[in-house]
Structures are given as C-alpha cells and as structure tokens.
Amino acid sequence: MKKTFPLIKVALALLCAWQLAACATTKITPDPKLVVLGHAGSGFFTPISPFNFRPPSSWRGIRRALLRGADGVEIDLQLSKDSVVMLYHDPELANSSNGTGCVSQHPAAELVQLRYHGGFPYDLFQKERPITFDTLLARLRRRPTFPSLHLDLHEDDPCPAAGPPHARTPLLIRQIARSLARYRVPPEKVLLITQESGTIPLVRAAMPRVPIGLEIASDEFAQGLRLARTEKLHTVVLDADRVTPEQTAQARAAGLGVVVFGGRSAKDIKRVLATKPNEIEVDNLKRLLILQGRGK
C-alpha cells in the first residue's frame, strides 16, 4: 500500500495540471469596449441558471438589467390596433399573457391591462403588465444617463388585416421616430434592428441619424452580409447559437459592427465572447458581467 501513495500523488498532480491547462485555454480576457445589453430586458422565463421570473421586454425585466449594470437593453416593438408602439416579444398574446389574438388586434388601452403569465413558479413572483414605448422612454429619461437601446422590430404579424405583408411597417417606423424625438433620445444610443431590406429606406427617411442593424439568419449569412455592405449599414445582428469567429471577422473586415444575441450558460457565453463581437444582447446578464469583471 505504501508504494501506491506516490503513484496516486503523481496521478492527482497530473489531473490538476490538466484541469489548470483546460481552464487557461477557456479563460476570457475582459474587453473594456464590449457593450453589454440585456436581451429582451433581463431575458426570458428560466427555471435555473439563472432563475428568471421577469417577462421578456417587460419593465421589471428592463429595470433589473440596468440595475445589474448592463449598458442597455434590447426590446421588442409591435404596433397596436390604434397605432401605439407596444413592448411585446411574442407573436401572439396567449403565448405569455392572458390576452388572445395579436397585439395588432387590440388598442393600447386594452393591452396595458393584460397580465403577463409564465406559469408556475414564475407567476408567484411577477404581476407585470405590457407597457407602451412612450412609457418606457419617459421612465428612462429620468435616469442620469440614457442607456443604449436596441429596438427589434416585429414586422411579421400572424394576425394580419387585409393587405400586403408588412403593410403597417411604415407606420411603425413613423411612430417610433416621433417617440424618439418627443423624448429627445440621443440617436447614437439607438440601434434599430430589422430583418427586412424594404425597411431600411423607411428608417433612413424617418430617422436619418439612427444606426440600422440587419438581423441575418445563420443560413443566409453571405447574402445578408452583401446586403449590409451594399446598403452601408451600421451593424449586423447574429444568433449566439450559430455565430462563428469567421463570420464576425468577415463583418468587421467589411466595416460593420457585430451584435450577437442570446447566450445563457457560461459555456455558451464564453464561446460567443471568443468570436469578439462589439455588442452582446445576453440572456444571462449576471454571468456575462462576471466574465467581464463587472459582476457583483
């Protein structure tokens, strides 16, 4: 038995050395220039890692992200029946509230009376209601520094009225522009995100100083990058689940900023950080801030 102790010690030493080497290869060097945003505020309902009971694009979720130390938030915008810009993520109300149909089928006065729901146990902790874009901007104006805002346009309506697809997009753009002007939001604090090429000239006409981000599907990266370069856009927006270092390198070489959305586990976030984006809209904000040396 005495002869086995040195062997065990050697084995343990080798194991420790291997683990330290593995940690060293995955160590992330904080990027002081990285802009960190909460994805849909503080992210989406999750049971663990982290437990999140705040609905996506809700005021409480947005407030939590900013209190935690995010530079800003990404939010989802849709147009109500009476042409009020609403914060709401899901395509149909029943997905995450006690409403029915779609945002476009109800006036704003009805939408702000709905209750978000996520089921058990989330609804034990939250009693949130949807809010308007104007309500959000009025609250953010009270902050000492206005945060970065990524505005994700939800232009695909699963409950459309008669007419061509995206028929209400021009009105959505005009209403957003009016709200940004009304609350004197600095254009450099805003990124307007679309997946539609036809939306780009509408944004430029209504908000010429607001940067535009093109969200590109992973299987359409080459085509999307060409469009972004041709249109001289500001940024491309890529999915954390599929983004690669090669894609971010190509976008940067084309003079484009790179935003990546998603990322919940430490492993996923480290993989995204390794692609070296300019900004991350993250689901697990606490984990990302810790990895960047900004967590508490």
N, C-alpha and C positions, 0 to 999 in steps of 0.2 A: 504493500500500500504506500509505503514511504516513497517509492520510486515513481509513483504516478503523480505526486503533487507537482513536481517541476513541469511535467507534460501538461497538466491542467492549467498551470500558470501561463505557460507558453501559449496554449490554445486561447486562453482568455485575453492575453495581451494581443495576439493576432486579431481576435474578434474585435477588440476595442479599436485597434488601429484601422481595421477595415471600416468600422462604423464612422470613425472620425474622418476618414477619407471620403466616405459617401456624403457625410454632412458638408464637407468642404466643397464638394462638387455641386451641391444644391444651394449653397449659400448665396443669398441675394444681396447685392450691393445697393443700398438705397439710392434712388435717383431724386435729387432735390428738385428737379424740374418737372417731375411727373405730376400731372393733375389728377386728383382722386375724386371721383364722384360716386354718390350712391345711386345704384341702378334702380329706377322707379322709387326713389327715396331711399329707404333702408332695405330694399329688395322685396322678396316675396315671402308668403307664409312658409315657414320651415319648422320642422319639429326639433331638429338638432343642428349644431354646427353652422350657424348659431340658431338658437330658438328665436324665431321672429314672428310676432303676432300682429305686426303692423301691415295693413293692406298696401298693395303697390300703388304708388302715386297718390297716397293719402297725406294729409297734412301732418299727422303724427309721425309717419314714416320719414317725411322730408325733414321735419324738425329734429328728429332723432339723429339723422345722418349729419346734419350741420352741427349739432351739439357734440357729436362724437369727434368732429374735426375734419369732415370732408370739405374739399374746396368748393363743392357744389353738388347738384343733383341732376339726374336725368328724369324727365317726367313725360307722360303720355297725354296727348291732347286730342280731343274729339269735339265735334260741333253738335250742340243740342238742336232740337226741333226749331226753337226760336232763335237760333244763330248765336248762342252764347258758347264761348270756348270753355270746355269742361276738362278737368283732370280725371281720366279714367283709363285703365290699362286694357281690360279685356274687351273682346269684340261684342259680347253680349252681356247684358246686365246680370242675368241669372248666374253667370259664372262666379261672381264674387260679391253679389249683393242680393237684397230681397226684391229687386226690380225684375221686370220682364221686358223682352224685346231688346232694343238697342238705344244707345244714347241719342241717336238722331230722331227717335220716335217720341221723345218726351221733352217738354220745356224745362228750362233750367230750374224753375221753382219747384218742380216735382223731383228732379234729380238730386237736389241738395237735401231732400228729406228722406232719401233712401238710407238704408243701413248696410254697410259692408258686412259680409259674412265669410268666414273661412272654415266654419265648422268647429268641432271640439278638437283641441282645447283653446284654439285661438280666440274664440268669441267670449271666453271668460275674461280676457284681458283688454279687449278693444270694443269701442262703441262708435267707431268712426263713420262719418258721412262723406260722400263726394263733395268736392269744392270746385268753384269756378277758377279760371286762370286769373281773373282780376282779384279775387280774394287772396290767392297766393302772392301775387305781386305786391298787393297792399301790405301784407304781413312782412314780406322780405324787405320792403323799403324801410322798415323800422330798424333793421339791423345796421350796425356801424359800417359794415362792408357788404356790398351786394354780392351774393355768391354766383358762381358760374352756373348757367342753366343750359342744359341740353334739351331741346324741345323735339320730341319724337312725334311726328305727325302720323296719326292713324287715319289714312285716307281710304282704306278698303272698308266699306260698310256692308256687313252681312244682311242688313235690313234696308236696302236702298229703295227710295221712291222711284217713280218712273223717270227715266232719263239715262244718259250715258254714265259709265263708271267715272268716279271721281268728279262728278258734276259740281259738288259743293266745295271742292278744294280751293278754288279762287276765293270764295267767301271765307273759308277758314283762314287762309293766309291774310286777308284784309283785316279780319278781326284780331288776329294775333298782332299784326303791325300796329293797330290802334291801341291795343292794351300796352304794348311795349312803350309806345310814345306817351301814353297817358301817365304811366308811372315812371317815366324818364329812366328806363333801364339802359345802361351803357351797352351799345351794340357789341363791344368786344367781350362782354360777359355772356353772350348768347351764341349757341350753335343750333341751327335749325336742321333737323335730320329728316330726310325723305328717301324713299326707295324709287321714286318716280322721276324720270327725266323731264316729263312735262311740267313738273312742279318748279323746277329750277328757274325758268324765266319769270314765273309768277312771284317767287320770293325776291328776286333781284329787282323787279319793278316796285314792289311794295316796301321792301326793306333793303335798300342797296348796300348798306353798311354791315348787315348781319351776315356772318360767315355761314356757309352751307356745307353740310356733311352728307355724303351719299352712302347709305347703308347697302352693302354688297353681300349677296348670298355667296356662300363658300364655293359653290359650283359655277359661279359666274364672275370670279374674281378678275380674270383677264379682260372680259368685256366691261365690267364696272370700272376698272382702273383706266381703260381707254376713255370712257365717258367722262370720268372725273378730270382727266388731263385735258381733254378737248374743251370741256366747259370751264376749265381753270377754277375748279372748286377748291375749297379750303382744306377739306378733310375727307377721308374715307372711314367708314364705320364697319368693324368686322366682329364676327361672333367668336367669343372666347373658346368655344368648344372646338373650333376648326382653324383658328388663325395659326399661321406659321411664321417663323423668322424670315423666311424668304418673301412672304407677302408684305410684311411691314418694311423690309428693306427695299422692295420694289416701289412701294408707295412713297417712302422717304426720298428715294432717288428721283422720283417724279415731282418732288417739291410739295408733296401732300403731307398733312398731319395724319396721324393714325389714332383712332379711338377704338378700343376693344370693349365690348360689353359682356358681362357675365362673370363667372368665377366665384365658386363658393368654398371649396376645400382648399387647404393650404397647398396641396399638390397642384391643383388647377391654377391657383393664383401665381405660384412660382413659375409655372410653365408660361403663363401669359406675360409675366414680367420679363422672362427671358427673351420674348420677341421684341422687347424695347418699344412699346407704344408711347405716344405722347400723353395720352389720357386713358384712364380706365374707369368705366362705369361698372362698379363691382357689386355683387350680391352680398358678400361677406366683408363688409367695410372694416370691421374691427380687425380681422385677420390681416387684411392688406395694410392697414395703418401700422400694425405691429411690425410687419415685414419691412416697412419703410422707415422704421424707427420713430414713428409718430404716434404710436398707440399708448394707451394708459393702462 
